[in-house]
Amino acid sequence: MTRCETCGNEYARPITVTVDGEAHDFDSFECAIHALAPTCGHCGIRIVGHGVESGVHIYCGANCARQAGARGLVDHT
């Protein structure tokens, strides 16, 4: 049994995600997203898709980027 690093649940079939050579064990994608997905620099939501980047900041979409003061970013259509 492996313990989920987010919720602590012990699970027989964990999901293992390797980031920068470090393995992380989870009992669900939900826990993996909570632990590893970046957060929007404006609204704070977890970014599960591509998001948009401006400098060192990442946003869930161009609208949040604009509201945070970033210019020239657009969502793909």
Buried (B, 14 or more C-beta within 10 A) or exposed (E): EBBBBBBEBEBEEBBEBEEEEEEBBBBBEEBBBEBBEBBBBBEEBEBEEEBBBBEEBBBBBBBBBBEBEBEEBEEEE
